[in-house]
Amino acid sequence: MISQVYKFLILIVSYFGLAPFIWLFQKRIKEDFIKFHIKQSLVLWFWLILIMLILSVCVFLLTLVVVRFPDFYQNWEVELWFLSISRKLFLCWLVFLLFGFGCATLKSAKPLPFVSFWIKHKALFFISKFVDTVFLLFVLFLFVINIYSCILIYPQTEAPKVYVLYDNLDYLPQWIFNIGFFPIIKTGSEVYGKGNVALRVVGKESLSESLKNAEIVLIASHGTEEGILSREGFIKPKDVQEMEVNRNLKFVYLSGCKGGEQKEIWSKVFSPAKVLTYKRMTATFEHAWWFWRYGPMVIHGKYNEE
């Protein structure tokens, strides 16, 4: 028999994402109550993955809308609607998860709505187990990537040669950017050496630091034709004019929408660097693709703007 402490630990790890791992030892678990809650947690986590997949497809479609129909995107505040619906979906899922965990702690085996239907259908439950396992392995892979990125970034040299300036929206954690910019971090470390890639939250101070030290500056932030958007407000070309720009600066990437309206001015203030900007509305997926596909080429000096 499993002690009460072990029962509680199994329920905790199952409802908080490790159910696929616990399910590997199902033959050692004799109590139907424990098995039921492991199954229920597997289904709940599959639902979360399904929500994320659906939202990812929606983000991809929004990317096409931003690029093809920018006026519609801005006039109808599509992004605000999407964020609002996304938050509500995640809150609904969280309620289900906490309610399921609460029932487990109260020793209740009453299934949540729709869960019993899902568990009884072997095909659906098998798909849930398989997807949950793949997702767990993917999360572990991302964890390894994050650790590897930290090893390459730290300790940093006094004057890193590659800077990535990003907008964390005041709440996104550092590890997201360690993973998101991994190709930049890896290639920059190979070309310039360990500790020569710096990730900073975009702002006047971090931009000034990057222009003083770097050969390559990649700015992943919102913006308009007015300038680069940071938590401090817009960083305009006239602000950059007051900053020291080192003579070895080779490349500056501006991800802001319609930043290309002032490309000549940006090129002048970032001189002698080559500046890549966009005259149109742009989307996050578009920049993510550029960073992963072309960012390493920039560091190697092999990038030619199409």
Stockholm file with secondary structure:
# STOCKHOLM 1.0

chainA/1-306         MISQVYKFLILIVSYFGLAPFIWLFQKRIKEDFIKFHIKQSLVLWFWLILIMLILSVCVFLLTLVVVRFPDFYQNWEVELWFLSISRKLFLCWLVFLLFGFGCATLKSAKPLPFVSFWIKHKALFFISKFVDTVFLLFVLFLFVINIYSCILIYPQTEAPKVYVLYDNLDYLPQWIFNIGFFPIIKTGSEVYGKGNVALRVVGKESLSESLKNAEIVLIASHGTEEGILSREGFIKPKDVQEMEVNRNLKFVYLSGCKGGEQKEIWSKVFSPAKVLTYKRMTATFEHAWWFWRYGPMVIHGKYNEE
#=GR chainA/1-306 SS CCCHHHHHHHHHHIIIIIHHHHHTTGGGCCCHHHHHHHHHHHHHHHHHHHHHHHHHHHHHHHHHHHHHCHHHHHHTTHHHHHHHHHHHHHHHHHHHHHHHHHHHHTTCCCCCTTHHHHHHSHHHHHHHHHHHHHHHHHHHHHHHHHHHHHHHHSSCCSSCSEEEEECCTTTCCHHHHHHHTHHHHHHHHHHHCTTCEEEEECSHHHHHHHHHHCSEEEEECCEETTEEEETTEEECHHHHHTSCCCTTCCEEEECSTTGGGGHHHHHHHTTTSEEECCSSCCCHHHHHHHHHHTHHHHHHTCCCCC
#=GC SS_cons         CCCHHHHHHHHHHIIIIIHHHHHTTGGGCCCHHHHHHHHHHHHHHHHHHHHHHHHHHHHHHHHHHHHHCHHHHHHTTHHHHHHHHHHHHHHHHHHHHHHHHHHHHTTCCCCCTTHHHHHHSHHHHHHHHHHHHHHHHHHHHHHHHHHHHHHHHSSCCSSCSEEEEECCTTTCCHHHHHHHTHHHHHHHHHHHCTTCEEEEECSHHHHHHHHHHCSEEEEECCEETTEEEETTEEECHHHHHTSCCCTTCCEEEECSTTGGGGHHHHHHHTTTSEEECCSSCCCHHHHHHHHHHTHHHHHHTCCCCC
//
